[in-house]
Amino acid sequence: MADFLCEEFDFDDARGHLQRDGCLKVPRELEGSGHFTLPEARGQLGPRRPKRLAAAVADPAGVPTQAGEVHGLALIQVSTEAQMRIWNERMNGELPRG
């Protein structure tokens, strides 16, 4: 069904790949709003993992203009679902071509 919807409405990314996640998300959201009932999803391998946030991550505030003025910067390992959603959203927004 996702492939049909993507092809019908020309939902593809900059590389020409179908955007299946979005084509699957919208019908499920419409179902959640009570517009219709869909059959149970099939063919999933393993547990579902969060993909994206519902909205874009806000731009950082108070960032110095010069790299040398940055203090207290640290790398952390993405280990929670909330962090994974933020990471995925940032990577999709900042690296839209993959």
MARSEPA-700749 format. One record per residue: residue number from 1; x, y, z of N, C-alpha, C, O in turn. Coordinates in nm, 2 decimals, decimal comma, m for minus. Example, Ala and Ser with C-alpha at 12.3 -4.5 7.8 and 13.67 -1.06 7.14 Angstrom:
<pts>
+-----+--------+--------+--------+--------+--------+--------+--------+--------+--------+--------+--------+--------+
| num |    nc1 |    nc2 |    nc3 |   cac1 |   cac2 |   cac3 |    cc1 |    cc2 |    cc3 |    oc1 |    oc2 |    oc3 |
+-----+--------+--------+--------+--------+--------+--------+--------+--------+--------+--------+--------+--------+
|   1 |   1,32 |  m0,57 |   0,78 |   1,23 |  m0,45 |   0,78 |   1,32 |  m0,33 |   0,78 |   1,42 |  m0,33 |   0,85 |
|   2 |   1,28 |  m0,22 |   0,71 |   1,37 |  m0,11 |   0,71 |   1,29 |   0,00 |   0,79 |   1,34 |   0,11 |   0,80 |
+-----+--------+--------+--------+--------+--------+--------+--------+--------+--------+--------+--------+--------+
</pts>
This chain:
<pts>
+-----+--------+--------+--------+--------+--------+--------+--------+--------+--------+--------+--------+--------+
| num |    nc1 |    nc2 |    nc3 |   cac1 |   cac2 |   cac3 |    cc1 |    cc2 |    cc3 |    oc1 |    oc2 |    oc3 |
+-----+--------+--------+--------+--------+--------+--------+--------+--------+--------+--------+--------+--------+
|   1 |   0,08 |  m0,12 |   0,00 |   0,00 |   0,00 |   0,00 |   0,09 |   0,13 |   0,00 |   0,06 |   0,22 |  m0,07 |
|   2 |   0,20 |   0,12 |   0,08 |   0,28 |   0,24 |   0,08 |   0,34 |   0,27 |  m0,05 |   0,35 |   0,39 |  m0,09 |
|   3 |   0,39 |   0,17 |  m0,12 |   0,45 |   0,19 |  m0,26 |   0,34 |   0,25 |  m0,35 |   0,37 |   0,34 |  m0,43 |
|   4 |   0,22 |   0,20 |  m0,34 |   0,11 |   0,26 |  m0,43 |   0,09 |   0,40 |  m0,40 |   0,08 |   0,49 |  m0,49 |
|   5 |   0,08 |   0,44 |  m0,27 |   0,05 |   0,58 |  m0,23 |   0,17 |   0,67 |  m0,27 |   0,15 |   0,78 |  m0,33 |
|   6 |   0,29 |   0,62 |  m0,25 |   0,41 |   0,70 |  m0,29 |   0,41 |   0,73 |  m0,44 |   0,44 |   0,84 |  m0,49 |
|   7 |   0,39 |   0,62 |  m0,52 |   0,39 |   0,64 |  m0,66 |   0,27 |   0,72 |  m0,71 |   0,29 |   0,80 |  m0,80 |
|   8 |   0,15 |   0,70 |  m0,65 |   0,04 |   0,78 |  m0,69 |   0,05 |   0,93 |  m0,67 |   0,01 |   1,01 |  m0,76 |
|   9 |   0,12 |   0,97 |  m0,56 |   0,13 |   1,11 |  m0,53 |   0,27 |   1,16 |  m0,54 |   0,31 |   1,27 |  m0,50 |
|  10 |   0,36 |   1,08 |  m0,61 |   0,50 |   1,12 |  m0,64 |   0,57 |   1,16 |  m0,51 |   0,64 |   1,27 |  m0,51 |
|  11 |   0,56 |   1,08 |  m0,41 |   0,64 |   1,11 |  m0,29 |   0,77 |   1,04 |  m0,29 |   0,79 |   0,92 |  m0,26 |
|  12 |   0,87 |   1,11 |  m0,34 |   1,01 |   1,06 |  m0,34 |   1,10 |   1,16 |  m0,30 |   1,07 |   1,28 |  m0,29 |
|  13 |   1,22 |   1,12 |  m0,25 |   1,32 |   1,21 |  m0,20 |   1,41 |   1,26 |  m0,31 |   1,39 |   1,23 |  m0,43 |
|  14 |   1,51 |   1,34 |  m0,27 |   1,60 |   1,40 |  m0,37 |   1,68 |   1,30 |  m0,45 |   1,73 |   1,33 |  m0,56 |
|  15 |   1,69 |   1,18 |  m0,40 |   1,76 |   1,07 |  m0,47 |   1,67 |   0,99 |  m0,56 |   1,72 |   0,90 |  m0,62 |
|  16 |   1,54 |   1,02 |  m0,55 |   1,44 |   0,95 |  m0,63 |   1,39 |   0,82 |  m0,56 |   1,32 |   0,75 |  m0,63 |
|  17 |   1,42 |   0,80 |  m0,44 |   1,37 |   0,69 |  m0,36 |   1,23 |   0,72 |  m0,30 |   1,21 |   0,83 |  m0,26 |
|  18 |   1,14 |   0,62 |  m0,30 |   1,01 |   0,64 |  m0,25 |   1,02 |   0,67 |  m0,10 |   1,11 |   0,61 |  m0,03 |
|  19 |   0,94 |   0,76 |  m0,04 |   0,94 |   0,79 |   0,10 |   0,84 |   0,70 |   0,17 |   0,73 |   0,75 |   0,21 |
|  20 |   0,87 |   0,57 |   0,18 |   0,77 |   0,48 |   0,24 |   0,73 |   0,51 |   0,38 |   0,61 |   0,49 |   0,41 |
|  21 |   0,82 |   0,56 |   0,46 |   0,78 |   0,58 |   0,60 |   0,67 |   0,68 |   0,61 |   0,57 |   0,66 |   0,68 |
|  22 |   0,68 |   0,79 |   0,53 |   0,57 |   0,89 |   0,53 |   0,44 |   0,83 |   0,47 |   0,33 |   0,87 |   0,52 |
|  23 |   0,46 |   0,75 |   0,37 |   0,34 |   0,69 |   0,30 |   0,27 |   0,59 |   0,39 |   0,16 |   0,55 |   0,37 |
|  24 |   0,34 |   0,54 |   0,49 |   0,28 |   0,45 |   0,59 |   0,23 |   0,53 |   0,71 |   0,13 |   0,49 |   0,77 |
|  25 |   0,29 |   0,64 |   0,74 |   0,26 |   0,71 |   0,86 |   0,12 |   0,78 |   0,85 |   0,04 |   0,78 |   0,94 |
|  26 |   0,10 |   0,84 |   0,73 |  m0,02 |   0,92 |   0,71 |  m0,15 |   0,84 |   0,72 |  m0,24 |   0,88 |   0,80 |
|  27 |  m0,16 |   0,72 |   0,66 |  m0,28 |   0,64 |   0,67 |  m0,30 |   0,60 |   0,82 |  m0,42 |   0,59 |   0,86 |
|  28 |  m0,19 |   0,57 |   0,89 |  m0,21 |   0,53 |   1,03 |  m0,26 |   0,64 |   1,11 |  m0,34 |   0,63 |   1,21 |
|  29 |  m0,21 |   0,77 |   1,08 |  m0,26 |   0,88 |   1,16 |  m0,41 |   0,91 |   1,13 |  m0,49 |   0,94 |   1,21 |
|  30 |  m0,45 |   0,89 |   1,00 |  m0,59 |   0,91 |   0,96 |  m0,68 |   0,80 |   1,03 |  m0,79 |   0,83 |   1,07 |
|  31 |  m0,62 |   0,68 |   1,04 |  m0,70 |   0,58 |   1,11 |  m0,71 |   0,61 |   1,26 |  m0,82 |   0,60 |   1,32 |
|  32 |  m0,61 |   0,67 |   1,32 |  m0,61 |   0,71 |   1,46 |  m0,71 |   0,82 |   1,48 |  m0,77 |   0,83 |   1,59 |
|  33 |  m0,74 |   0,90 |   1,38 |  m0,84 |   1,01 |   1,39 |  m0,98 |   0,96 |   1,36 |  m1,08 |   1,03 |   1,37 |
|  34 |  m0,99 |   0,83 |   1,33 |  m1,13 |   0,77 |   1,32 |  m1,18 |   0,78 |   1,18 |  m1,30 |   0,75 |   1,16 |
|  35 |  m1,10 |   0,81 |   1,08 |  m1,15 |   0,82 |   0,94 |  m1,18 |   0,69 |   0,88 |  m1,27 |   0,67 |   0,80 |
|  36 |  m1,10 |   0,58 |   0,91 |  m1,12 |   0,45 |   0,86 |  m1,04 |   0,35 |   0,94 |  m0,96 |   0,39 |   1,03 |
|  37 |  m1,06 |   0,22 |   0,91 |  m0,98 |   0,12 |   0,99 |  m0,90 |   0,04 |   0,89 |  m0,94 |   0,00 |   0,78 |
|  38 |  m0,77 |   0,03 |   0,92 |  m0,67 |  m0,04 |   0,84 |  m0,65 |  m0,18 |   0,89 |  m0,67 |  m0,20 |   1,01 |
|  39 |  m0,61 |  m0,27 |   0,81 |  m0,57 |  m0,40 |   0,86 |  m0,44 |  m0,39 |   0,94 |  m0,37 |  m0,29 |   0,93 |
|  40 |  m0,41 |  m0,49 |   1,02 |  m0,29 |  m0,49 |   1,10 |  m0,17 |  m0,49 |   1,01 |  m0,17 |  m0,55 |   0,90 |
|  41 |  m0,06 |  m0,42 |   1,05 |   0,06 |  m0,42 |   0,97 |   0,12 |  m0,56 |   0,97 |   0,11 |  m0,63 |   1,06 |
|  42 |   0,18 |  m0,59 |   0,85 |   0,24 |  m0,72 |   0,84 |   0,39 |  m0,70 |   0,79 |   0,43 |  m0,60 |   0,75 |
|  43 |   0,47 |  m0,81 |   0,81 |   0,60 |  m0,81 |   0,76 |   0,71 |  m0,74 |   0,84 |   0,82 |  m0,72 |   0,78 |
|  44 |   0,68 |  m0,69 |   0,96 |   0,78 |  m0,63 |   1,03 |   0,88 |  m0,73 |   1,09 |   0,84 |  m0,83 |   1,14 |
|  45 |   1,00 |  m0,70 |   1,08 |   1,11 |  m0,78 |   1,13 |   1,16 |  m0,72 |   1,26 |   1,22 |  m0,61 |   1,25 |
|  46 |   1,15 |  m0,78 |   1,37 |   1,20 |  m0,73 |   1,49 |   1,11 |  m0,62 |   1,55 |   1,01 |  m0,59 |   1,50 |
|  47 |   1,16 |  m0,57 |   1,67 |   1,07 |  m0,46 |   1,73 |   1,08 |  m0,33 |   1,65 |   1,18 |  m0,30 |   1,59 |
|  48 |   0,97 |  m0,26 |   1,66 |   0,96 |  m0,12 |   1,60 |   1,06 |  m0,03 |   1,67 |   1,06 |  m0,03 |   1,80 |
|  49 |   1,12 |   0,05 |   1,60 |   1,21 |   0,15 |   1,66 |   1,16 |   0,29 |   1,62 |   1,11 |   0,31 |   1,51 |
|  50 |   1,18 |   0,39 |   1,71 |   1,13 |   0,52 |   1,67 |   1,21 |   0,58 |   1,56 |   1,33 |   0,56 |   1,55 |
|  51 |   1,14 |   0,65 |   1,47 |   1,21 |   0,70 |   1,35 |   1,24 |   0,85 |   1,37 |   1,35 |   0,90 |   1,36 |
|  52 |   1,13 |   0,93 |   1,38 |   1,15 |   1,07 |   1,38 |   1,06 |   1,14 |   1,49 |   0,97 |   1,07 |   1,55 |
|  53 |   1,08 |   1,26 |   1,51 |   0,99 |   1,34 |   1,60 |   0,87 |   1,39 |   1,52 |   0,87 |   1,39 |   1,40 |
|  54 |   0,77 |   1,43 |   1,59 |   0,65 |   1,48 |   1,52 |   0,68 |   1,62 |   1,47 |   0,60 |   1,67 |   1,38 |
|  55 |   0,78 |   1,69 |   1,52 |   0,81 |   1,83 |   1,47 |   0,96 |   1,84 |   1,47 |   1,03 |   1,77 |   1,53 |
|  56 |   1,01 |   1,94 |   1,39 |   1,15 |   1,97 |   1,38 |   1,21 |   2,01 |   1,51 |   1,14 |   2,06 |   1,60 |
|  57 |   1,34 |   1,97 |   1,53 |   1,41 |   2,01 |   1,65 |   1,44 |   2,16 |   1,64 |   1,48 |   2,21 |   1,53 |
|  58 |   1,42 |   2,24 |   1,75 |   1,44 |   2,38 |   1,75 |   1,59 |   2,41 |   1,73 |   1,68 |   2,33 |   1,77 |
|  59 |   1,62 |   2,52 |   1,66 |   1,76 |   2,56 |   1,64 |   1,82 |   2,59 |   1,77 |   1,76 |   2,64 |   1,86 |
|  60 |   1,95 |   2,56 |   1,79 |   2,02 |   2,59 |   1,92 |   2,02 |   2,74 |   1,95 |   2,03 |   2,82 |   1,86 |
|  61 |   2,01 |   2,77 |   2,07 |   2,01 |   2,91 |   2,12 |   2,14 |   2,94 |   2,19 |   2,19 |   2,86 |   2,26 |
|  62 |   2,19 |   3,06 |   2,18 |   2,31 |   3,11 |   2,25 |   2,44 |   3,04 |   2,20 |   2,53 |   3,02 |   2,28 |
|  63 |   2,45 |   3,01 |   2,08 |   2,57 |   2,95 |   2,02 |   2,67 |   3,06 |   1,99 |   2,63 |   3,15 |   1,91 |
|  64 |   2,79 |   3,05 |   2,03 |   2,89 |   3,15 |   2,00 |   2,92 |   3,15 |   1,85 |   2,90 |   3,05 |   1,78 |
|  65 |   2,96 |   3,27 |   1,80 |   2,98 |   3,29 |   1,66 |   3,12 |   3,23 |   1,61 |   3,14 |   3,19 |   1,50 |
|  66 |   3,21 |   3,22 |   1,71 |   3,35 |   3,16 |   1,68 |   3,36 |   3,03 |   1,75 |   3,32 |   3,01 |   1,86 |
|  67 |   3,42 |   2,93 |   1,68 |   3,44 |   2,80 |   1,73 |   3,52 |   2,80 |   1,86 |   3,49 |   2,72 |   1,95 |
|  68 |   3,62 |   2,89 |   1,87 |   3,70 |   2,89 |   1,99 |   3,63 |   2,94 |   2,11 |   3,68 |   2,93 |   2,22 |
|  69 |   3,51 |   3,00 |   2,09 |   3,43 |   3,05 |   2,21 |   3,34 |   2,94 |   2,27 |   3,27 |   2,96 |   2,37 |
|  70 |   3,34 |   2,82 |   2,21 |   3,25 |   2,71 |   2,26 |   3,32 |   2,65 |   2,38 |   3,44 |   2,61 |   2,37 |
|  71 |   3,25 |   2,64 |   2,49 |   3,30 |   2,57 |   2,61 |   3,20 |   2,47 |   2,66 |   3,08 |   2,49 |   2,64 |
|  72 |   3,25 |   2,37 |   2,72 |   3,16 |   2,27 |   2,78 |   3,10 |   2,17 |   2,68 |   3,00 |   2,11 |   2,72 |
|  73 |   3,15 |   2,16 |   2,56 |   3,09 |   2,08 |   2,46 |   3,13 |   1,93 |   2,49 |   3,25 |   1,91 |   2,52 |
|  74 |   3,04 |   1,84 |   2,48 |   3,07 |   1,70 |   2,51 |   2,99 |   1,61 |   2,41 |   2,88 |   1,64 |   2,38 |
|  75 |   3,04 |   1,50 |   2,38 |   2,97 |   1,40 |   2,30 |   2,91 |   1,30 |   2,39 |   2,97 |   1,26 |   2,50 |
|  76 |   2,79 |   1,26 |   2,36 |   2,72 |   1,16 |   2,44 |   2,67 |   1,05 |   2,35 |   2,64 |   1,07 |   2,23 |
|  77 |   2,66 |   0,93 |   2,40 |   2,61 |   0,82 |   2,32 |   2,46 |   0,82 |   2,32 |   2,40 |   0,84 |   2,43 |
|  78 |   2,40 |   0,81 |   2,21 |   2,25 |   0,80 |   2,20 |   2,21 |   0,67 |   2,26 |   2,24 |   0,56 |   2,21 |
|  79 |   2,13 |   0,68 |   2,37 |   2,10 |   0,56 |   2,44 |   1,95 |   0,55 |   2,47 |   1,90 |   0,44 |   2,52 |
|  80 |   1,88 |   0,65 |   2,46 |   1,73 |   0,65 |   2,49 |   1,65 |   0,67 |   2,37 |   1,70 |   0,72 |   2,27 |
|  81 |   1,53 |   0,64 |   2,37 |   1,44 |   0,66 |   2,26 |   1,42 |   0,81 |   2,23 |   1,42 |   0,84 |   2,11 |
|  82 |   1,42 |   0,89 |   2,33 |   1,40 |   1,03 |   2,30 |   1,53 |   1,09 |   2,23 |   1,52 |   1,17 |   2,14 |
|  83 |   1,65 |   1,04 |   2,28 |   1,77 |   1,09 |   2,21 |   1,78 |   1,04 |   2,07 |   1,82 |   1,11 |   1,98 |
|  84 |   1,73 |   0,92 |   2,04 |   1,73 |   0,86 |   1,91 |   1,64 |   0,94 |   1,82 |   1,68 |   0,96 |   1,70 |
|  85 |   1,52 |   0,98 |   1,86 |   1,43 |   1,06 |   1,78 |   1,50 |   1,20 |   1,75 |   1,48 |   1,24 |   1,63 |
|  86 |   1,56 |   1,26 |   1,84 |   1,63 |   1,39 |   1,82 |   1,74 |   1,37 |   1,72 |   1,75 |   1,45 |   1,62 |
|  87 |   1,82 |   1,27 |   1,74 |   1,93 |   1,24 |   1,64 |   1,88 |   1,22 |   1,50 |   1,93 |   1,28 |   1,41 |
|  88 |   1,78 |   1,13 |   1,49 |   1,72 |   1,11 |   1,36 |   1,66 |   1,23 |   1,29 |   1,68 |   1,25 |   1,17 |
|  89 |   1,60 |   1,31 |   1,37 |   1,54 |   1,44 |   1,32 |   1,65 |   1,53 |   1,27 |   1,64 |   1,59 |   1,16 |
|  90 |   1,75 |   1,55 |   1,35 |   1,87 |   1,64 |   1,31 |   1,93 |   1,59 |   1,19 |   1,96 |   1,66 |   1,10 |
|  91 |   1,96 |   1,46 |   1,18 |   2,03 |   1,40 |   1,06 |   1,95 |   1,42 |   0,94 |   2,00 |   1,44 |   0,83 |
|  92 |   1,82 |   1,40 |   0,95 |   1,73 |   1,41 |   0,83 |   1,72 |   1,56 |   0,79 |   1,72 |   1,59 |   0,67 |
|  93 |   1,72 |   1,65 |   0,89 |   1,71 |   1,79 |   0,85 |   1,84 |   1,85 |   0,80 |   1,84 |   1,94 |   0,72 |
|  94 |   1,95 |   1,80 |   0,85 |   2,08 |   1,86 |   0,82 |   2,15 |   1,79 |   0,71 |   2,24 |   1,84 |   0,64 |
|  95 |   2,11 |   1,66 |   0,68 |   2,17 |   1,58 |   0,58 |   2,06 |   1,52 |   0,49 |   2,04 |   1,40 |   0,49 |
|  96 |   1,98 |   1,60 |   0,43 |   1,86 |   1,55 |   0,36 |   1,88 |   1,46 |   0,24 |   1,79 |   1,39 |   0,20 |
|  97 |   2,00 |   1,46 |   0,19 |   2,03 |   1,37 |   0,08 |   2,10 |   1,24 |   0,13 |   2,15 |   1,16 |   0,05 |
|  98 |   2,09 |   1,21 |   0,26 |   2,15 |   1,09 |   0,31 |   2,29 |   1,09 |   0,33 |   2,35 |   0,99 |   0,38 |
+-----+--------+--------+--------+--------+--------+--------+--------+--------+--------+--------+--------+--------+
</pts>
